[in-house]
Amino acid sequence: MREIMKNVLKEDLLLELSQIKNKTIIFWGEKDKILPLTQAYLFYRSILNSQLFILPEIGHSPNLQNPKLFAEVLISALKKELS
């Protein structure tokens, strides 16, 4: 499964990500075992106008595993963007 995901990310998805023109916030769990942290940096580099937030001690579902931290980071990023 992990190999399949790596291949998908390297080929089709990364090309599609590079087409995103909107401002994008990327949240990534530091301990994600499905998509490792190295993939977060690929996403970040592929999406031109993006911000990357690595959430410590969290796995693949940051919004479910630590909703409070997720919300705090999201609100902070949005406030910064709107100011």
Backbone hydrogen bonds, N-H to C=O, Kabsch-Sander energy under -0.5 kcal/mol:
donor,donor_aa,acceptor,acceptor_aa,energy
5,M,1,M,-2.4
6,K,2,R,-2.3
7,N,3,E,-2.3
8,V,4,I,-2.5
9,L,5,M,-2.7
10,K,6,K,-2.3
11,E,7,N,-1.7
13,L,8,V,-2.0
14,L,9,L,-1.3
15,L,11,E,-1.3
16,E,12,D,-2.1
17,L,13,L,-3.2
18,S,14,L,-1.7
19,Q,16,E,-1.4
20,I,17,L,-1.7
24,T,49,N,-2.0
26,I,24,T,-0.5
26,I,51,Q,-3.1
27,F,25,I,-0.5
28,W,53,F,-2.3
30,E,55,L,-2.8
31,K,58,I,-3.2
32,D,29,G,-1.8
39,Q,36,P,-1.8
40,A,36,P,-0.8
40,A,37,L,-0.7
41,Y,37,L,-1.3
42,L,38,T,-1.3
43,F,39,Q,-2.5
44,Y,40,A,-2.6
45,R,41,Y,-2.5
46,S,42,L,-1.9
47,I,43,F,-2.0
48,L,46,S,-0.8
50,S,47,I,-0.9
50,S,48,L,-0.6
51,Q,24,T,-2.4
53,F,26,I,-2.9
54,I,52,L,-0.5
55,L,28,W,-3.3
55,L,53,F,-0.6
58,I,55,L,-1.0
64,L,61,S,-1.3
65,Q,61,S,-3.0
66,N,62,P,-2.1
70,F,66,N,-2.6
71,A,67,P,-2.6
72,E,68,K,-2.5
73,V,69,L,-2.6
74,L,70,F,-2.5
75,I,71,A,-3.0
76,S,72,E,-2.3
77,A,73,V,-2.5
78,L,74,L,-2.6
79,K,75,I,-2.7
80,K,76,S,-2.3
81,E,77,A,-2.1
82,L,78,L,-2.2
83,S,79,K,-1.2
